[in-house]
Amino acid sequence: MSRGSRAIRRNHSPAFKAKVALAVLRGDQTIAELAKRFDVHPNLLTKWKSLLVKKAADLFNSGTAAKKEPDITALHAKIGQLAIENDFLERALDRISVPSAKA
């Protein structure tokens, strides 16, 4: 490489990183073997493995948070507020003799 030229930086997809990190976790091959196989620097493999292990618990936590029950009281209050606003607007439209959407 000549002075001043830089290596092209590659951006790996999240799916590729996960695949490689899982291969590292399996332990079938050494870091050096996997680095050669996937054409990635060994430091990246170690970094991706650590990130996968660190974030794995978050995957299971997000599943329970997504199933949280909605606040029924708040939703009923919002429905009531919208019904009152619709009635108000319908009466206002009747006063200025504009046909409502219901007609």
Helices and strands as residue ranges (DSSP letters): H 14-26, H 31-38, H 42-66, H 72-95
